[in-house]
Amino acid sequence: MARVRLSVAERREELLKAAIEQIEARGVAAVRIADVAAALGVSNALVLYHFSTKEKLVADAFAYAAEDDLTRLRKLLGRRTTALRRLRSAVRWYAPTGQAKGWRLWIEGWAVSLREPALRDVARHLDRQWKASLTEVIAQGVAAGEFRCPDPSGTALRLTALLDGLAVQLTSYKGAVSRTRAREWVDEALARELGLEARTVSVQGR
């Protein structure tokens, strides 16, 4: 069967999605241009036409994944509801027990970014945008009198550190902590940061 002819933008997106899947399955070091091409049944030359090197393909794949996550985050935080509900939904989604990015992909990205400036920039951009978005919603909740938080930016950083750390434990060390317990810890941390009872936060997630 003949392949459907895609626009340049559509083809590029298709290749980026395939690259993300291959990175999650094989890791950045092991993945090859040939793996991405084979996954889609296209030639290596086609992949190289859109991305001149493997390094460019990998960097753009991570950038694509980051922007996808940020788009979803903005939708969650842009809902017409209380700041607490928006914050709770965002944290639940981002947590390693939620539906956010493939954590294997990002743990791999963090490791490689120590040596690859392009990936480091992508990871830093996602991290800054996430913290800025959380800080803004926390400040809105404080202004509306929903909860207390003297340092919204500090709270955003501590919550992010907890979520990222739990992601490593759940993804890299199977059995280190249960998903249920991790979810409880996230609720407890959020409640503590906002001066609320853990039950109040849990109810917001229902």
C-alpha positions in Angstrom: 0.0 0.0 0.0 1.4 3.4 -1.0 2.2 5.8 1.9 0.0 8.8 2.3 1.9 11.9 1.2 2.5 14.2 4.2 3.3 17.9 4.3 6.8 18.8 5.6 5.3 19.8 9.0 3.3 16.5 9.2 6.3 14.4 8.2 8.5 16.2 10.7 6.0 15.6 13.5 5.7 11.9 12.6 9.5 11.5 12.7 9.7 13.3 16.1 7.1 11.0 17.6 8.9 8.0 16.3 12.2 9.3 17.7 10.6 9.7 21.1 9.3 6.2 21.1 12.7 4.8 20.1 14.5 6.9 22.7 12.2 5.6 25.4 12.7 2.0 24.2 16.4 2.0 23.5 17.9 5.0 25.2 19.7 8.0 23.6 23.1 6.3 23.3 21.7 3.2 21.6 19.1 4.8 19.3 20.1 5.2 15.6 18.7 7.1 12.7 18.0 3.6 11.2 15.8 2.7 14.1 13.6 5.7 13.6 13.4 5.1 9.8 12.6 1.4 10.3 9.8 2.2 12.8 8.0 4.2 10.1 9.1 2.2 7.1 11.0 5.1 5.5 14.6 5.6 4.4 17.5 6.8 6.5 17.9 9.6 3.9 14.4 10.9 4.6 15.2 11.2 8.3 18.4 13.0 7.5 16.7 15.3 5.1 14.6 16.7 8.0 17.2 16.3 10.7 20.8 16.5 9.5 22.3 14.5 12.3 21.2 12.1 15.1 22.1 14.8 17.6 19.7 17.3 15.9 16.9 14.7 15.8 17.3 13.8 19.5 17.4 17.5 20.6 14.3 18.3 18.5 12.5 15.2 19.8 13.0 16.3 23.4 12.0 19.9 22.5 8.8 18.5 20.9 8.0 16.4 24.0 8.6 19.4 26.3 6.3 21.7 24.3 3.6 19.0 24.3 3.8 18.8 28.1 3.7 22.6 28.5 0.7 22.8 26.2 -1.2 20.3 28.4 -0.1 22.1 31.6 -1.4 25.4 30.3 -4.7 23.8 29.6 -5.0 22.5 33.1 -4.0 25.7 34.7 -6.2 27.8 32.4 -9.5 26.1 33.5 -12.2 28.3 35.1 -12.0 27.0 38.6 -10.3 27.7 41.9 -6.5 28.0 42.1 -6.4 25.0 44.5 -8.2 22.8 42.0 -6.0 23.9 39.1 -2.9 23.4 41.2 -4.0 20.0 42.4 -4.8 18.9 38.9 -1.5 20.0 37.6 0.5 18.3 40.3 -1.5 15.1 40.0 -0.9 15.1 36.2 2.8 15.9 36.4 3.5 13.4 39.2 5.0 10.0 38.2 1.7 8.4 39.1 -0.2 10.7 36.7 -0.5 11.0 32.9 2.3 13.4 32.1 5.4 12.9 30.0 7.0 9.5 29.7 9.4 9.6 32.7 11.8 7.1 31.1 12.3 9.7 28.3 13.0 12.5 30.7 15.3 10.6 33.1 17.3 9.7 30.0 17.2 13.3 28.9 18.5 14.6 32.2 21.4 12.2 32.1 22.4 13.1 28.5 22.0 16.8 29.1 25.0 16.7 31.4 27.1 16.4 28.2 24.8 17.9 25.6 24.1 21.6 25.7 21.2 21.4 23.4 19.4 18.9 25.6 20.3 20.9 28.7 18.6 24.0 27.2 15.5 22.0 26.5 15.3 20.5 30.0 16.0 23.9 31.6 13.3 25.5 29.6 10.7 22.9 30.6 11.8 23.2 34.2 11.6 27.0 34.3 8.2 27.1 32.6 6.7 24.5 34.9 7.9 26.3 38.0 6.8 29.7 36.7 3.3 28.3 36.0 3.0 26.7 39.4 4.3 29.9 41.1 1.7 32.0 39.3 -1.2 29.8 40.3 0.0 29.6 43.9 0.2 33.4 44.0 -3.4 33.6 42.6 -4.6 31.3 45.3 -2.9 33.4 48.0 -4.4 36.6 46.6 -7.9 35.0 46.6 -7.5 33.8 50.2 -7.8 30.1 49.3 -4.6 29.2 51.2 -1.5 30.6 52.7 2.0 30.5 51.2 4.7 33.1 52.0 7.0 31.9 49.2 5.2 30.7 46.1 8.4 30.3 44.0 10.1 28.3 46.8 7.0 26.0 47.1 7.1 25.5 43.3 10.7 24.4 43.5 10.2 22.1 46.4 7.2 20.4 44.8 9.1 20.0 41.6 12.0 18.4 43.4 9.8 16.0 45.2 7.9 15.0 42.0 11.2 14.5 40.0 12.7 12.5 42.8 9.7 10.2 43.0 9.8 9.8 39.3 13.3 8.4 39.5 12.3 6.1 42.3 9.2 4.7 40.6 10.8 4.4 37.2 14.3 3.3 37.9 13.9 1.3 41.1 10.9 -0.9 40.8 9.3 -1.7 44.2 11.1 1.2 46.0 7.8 2.9 46.7 4.2 2.1 45.7 2.3 4.4 43.4 -0.4 4.7 46.1 2.2 5.8 48.7 3.8 8.2 46.3 0.4 9.8 45.6 -0.2 10.2 49.3 3.2 11.9 49.8 2.4 14.3 47.0 -0.9 15.3 48.5 0.7 15.7 52.0 3.5 17.9 50.6 1.1 20.1 48.7 -1.1 20.5 51.8 1.8 21.3 54.0 3.1 23.9 51.6 -0.3 25.6 51.4 -1.1 25.4 55.1 -4.0 23.1 54.5 -5.1 19.7 55.8 -4.1 16.8 53.6 -7.8 15.8 53.4 -8.7 19.1 51.9 -6.2 18.6 49.1 -7.3 15.0 48.5 -10.9 16.1 48.1 -9.9 18.6 45.4 -8.6 15.7 43.2 -11.9 13.9 43.1 
